[in-house]
């Protein structure tokens, strides 16, 4: 009788243990909202304007990590000196420098302007892209402007550097070079280096700094001065998932 009771108890314990599923912590859903900062100060008819718009992640630890990196990106785009300052300090420094400049050169015409627009342009289970368009005019012949991407792992919030974003760099460079030639109508049989319009290092053709996803496609964007003169403008090349299957991280 005692043995029956013992075996019965053992079976109940085994069933109880087997019914317990391993608990896997759930990753909070990642959502975004847009935040903005707009300020303006004028001296006479000349004004300094600051307009920033950027995405703010909401969720768990991955959202906190992404927001920190996004804020650091904004700080780098707002700087007006050699040192990258926290955003609030960079804002104050920008307007303070404008006032100092106008005080030193009261007859100078025109104002200053910094504008940054950032938004989420792509999100899958493995990759998330944020695209930034920015413009800065602090006097001179023309404004400086550019475009860039920040790519993240949405599960962890980690920034995806080139090594993690690109699965086969050699094949990607071949695809980009082919489309680059088509975009600029480089004559058949003429190398990009011999064409004479482009800035190339001794190592030859290179991938742009700005690479990321938008509208379900992968984009490679060469900004002014990166591979050609300012007058050339942007070279924006787009690729479908079929074009780059197994070459970049979709």
C-alpha positions in Angstrom: 0.0 0.0 0.0 2.8 2.3 0.9 4.6 1.6 -2.4 1.4 2.4 -4.4 1.1 5.7 -2.6 4.8 6.4 -3.3 4.5 5.7 -7.0 1.3 7.6 -7.2 2.9 10.7 -5.6 5.9 10.4 -7.9 3.7 10.4 -11.0 1.8 13.5 -9.8 5.1 15.3 -9.2 6.3 14.3 -12.7 3.1 15.5 -14.3 3.3 18.8 -12.4 6.9 19.5 -13.5 6.2 18.5 -17.1 3.2 20.9 -17.3 5.4 23.9 -16.4 6.5 25.7 -19.5 9.8 27.6 -19.6 8.9 31.2 -19.1 10.5 33.4 -21.8 10.4 37.1 -20.9 8.3 39.1 -23.3 10.0 42.0 -25.2 7.8 45.1 -24.8 6.3 46.3 -28.0 8.3 49.1 -29.6 6.4 52.2 -30.6 7.4 55.7 -31.6 6.2 59.2 -31.3 7.6 62.4 -32.7 9.1 65.1 -30.5 10.2 68.6 -31.6 12.1 71.6 -30.5 11.7 75.0 -32.2 13.3 78.3 -31.1 14.1 81.6 -32.7 15.9 84.7 -31.6 16.4 87.9 -33.6 18.7 90.9 -33.6 17.1 93.5 -35.8 16.0 91.8 -39.0 18.5 89.0 -38.7 17.3 85.8 -36.9 18.8 82.5 -35.7 16.3 79.6 -36.0 16.5 76.1 -34.6 14.0 73.5 -35.7 14.4 69.9 -34.7 12.0 66.9 -35.1 13.0 63.4 -34.1 11.4 60.0 -33.1 11.2 58.9 -29.5 11.0 55.2 -28.8 8.6 53.8 -26.2 8.9 50.3 -24.8 11.5 48.5 -22.7 15.3 48.6 -22.4 15.7 48.6 -26.2 13.8 51.9 -26.4 16.0 53.5 -23.7 19.1 52.5 -25.6 17.8 53.8 -28.9 16.7 57.1 -27.5 20.1 57.7 -26.0 21.8 57.2 -29.4 19.2 59.3 -31.2 19.8 62.1 -28.8 23.6 61.9 -29.4 22.9 62.1 -33.1 20.9 65.3 -32.6 23.6 66.8 -30.4 26.2 66.2 -33.2 24.0 67.9 -35.8 23.4 71.0 -33.6 27.0 71.7 -32.6 28.5 75.0 -33.7 31.9 74.4 -32.2 34.4 71.5 -32.1 33.0 70.0 -28.9 29.8 68.0 -29.0 27.6 69.3 -26.1 24.4 67.9 -24.5 21.4 69.1 -26.5 20.3 71.8 -24.1 23.8 73.2 -23.9 24.3 73.0 -27.6 21.1 75.0 -28.1 22.2 77.7 -25.8 25.6 77.8 -27.4 24.1 78.1 -30.8 22.1 81.2 -29.9 25.0 82.7 -27.8 27.4 82.3 -30.8 24.9 84.0 -33.1 24.6 87.0 -30.8 28.3 87.2 -30.4 28.8 87.1 -34.2 26.2 89.9 -34.7 27.8 92.0 -32.0 31.2 91.6 -33.7 29.9 92.1 -37.2 26.8 94.3 -36.9 26.7 95.0 -40.7 26.6 91.4 -41.7 23.4 90.4 -43.5 21.3 87.3 -43.1 20.6 84.9 -40.3 21.5 81.5 -39.1 19.5 78.3 -39.4 19.7 74.7 -38.3 16.9 72.3 -39.3 16.9 68.5 -38.5 14.1 66.1 -39.4 14.3 62.5 -38.3 11.7 59.8 -38.7 11.3 56.0 -38.7 11.4 54.8 -42.3 11.5 51.0 -41.9 10.8 48.4 -39.3 11.0 44.6 -39.5 11.6 42.0 -36.8 15.4 42.3 -37.3 16.1 45.8 -38.5 14.8 49.3 -37.9 15.9 52.4 -39.8 15.7 56.1 -38.9 16.5 58.6 -41.6 17.7 62.1 -40.8 17.6 65.1 -43.2 19.5 68.1 -42.0 20.5 71.6 -43.1 22.8 74.1 -41.4 23.5 77.7 -42.5 25.8 79.8 -40.4 26.7 82.3 -43.1 28.8 81.7 -46.2 28.1 81.0 -49.9 25.5 78.3 -49.3 24.1 76.1 -46.6 25.5 72.7 -45.6 23.0 69.8 -45.7 23.0 66.1 -45.7 21.1 62.9 -45.2 22.0 59.9 -42.9 20.5 56.7 -41.5 20.6 55.2 -38.1 20.0 51.4 -38.2 19.0 49.4 -35.1 18.2 45.9 -33.9 14.6 46.5 -32.7 14.8 43.5 -30.3 17.8 44.8 -28.4 18.1 48.5 -29.3 21.7 47.9 -30.4 23.0 50.1 -33.2 23.8 48.2 -36.3 27.2 49.1 -37.7 28.2 48.3 -41.2 29.5 44.9 -40.3 26.1 43.9 -38.9 24.0 45.7 -41.5 25.8 44.3 -44.6 26.1 40.6 -45.0 28.2 40.6 -48.2 30.1 43.9 -48.7 31.8 42.9 -51.9 28.6 42.0 -53.6 26.9 45.1 -52.3 29.7 47.3 -53.7 29.3 45.6 -57.1 25.6 46.3 -57.1 26.0 49.9 -56.0 28.7 50.6 -58.5 26.6 49.3 -61.4 23.6 51.4 -60.4 25.9 54.4 -59.8 27.2 54.2 -63.4 23.6 54.1 -64.6 22.6 57.0 -62.5 25.4 59.2 -63.7 25.4 57.8 -67.2 29.1 56.8 -67.2 30.1 55.8 -70.7 30.5 52.1 -71.3 34.2 51.1 -71.2 35.1 54.2 -69.1 35.9 53.6 -65.4 34.4 55.8 -62.8 37.9 57.0 -61.8 38.6 58.0 -65.4 35.3 59.7 -65.9 36.7 62.8 -64.3 33.6 64.0 -62.4 34.0 62.1 -59.2 36.2 62.2 -56.0 37.7 58.7 -55.5 40.5 57.6 -53.2 43.4 55.4 -54.4 41.4 52.4 -53.3 38.7 53.1 -55.8 34.9 53.1 -55.7 33.4 53.1 -52.1 30.1 52.7 -50.4 28.4 55.8 -49.1 28.2 56.6 -45.4 24.4 56.9 -45.6 22.9 53.5 -46.0 19.6 52.3 -44.7 16.0 51.3 -45.4 13.0 53.4 -46.5 9.7 52.5 -48.0 10.6 48.8 -48.1 13.8 49.4 -50.1 17.5 49.7 -49.3 19.0 53.1 -50.0 22.6 54.2 -50.6 22.9 58.0 -50.5 26.1 59.9 -51.5 25.8 63.5 -50.1 27.4 66.6 -51.7 31.2 66.6 -51.5 31.3 62.9 -50.6 32.0 61.6 -54.1 31.5 64.7 -56.2 31.3 68.5 -56.1 28.6 70.4 -54.3 26.9 71.2 -57.7 26.4 67.4 -58.3 24.0 67.2 -55.4 22.8 63.9 -54.0 23.2 60.5 -55.6 20.4 58.4 -54.2 20.3 54.8 -55.2 17.5 52.4 -54.3 17.4 48.6 -54.2 14.6 46.2 -53.8 14.7 43.1 -51.6 15.1 41.0 -54.7 18.2 43.0 -55.7 19.9 42.5 -52.4 18.6 39.2 -51.1 21.3 37.7 -48.8 23.5 40.8 -49.2 22.0 43.2 -46.5 20.0 42.5 -43.4 16.3 43.0 -44.1 
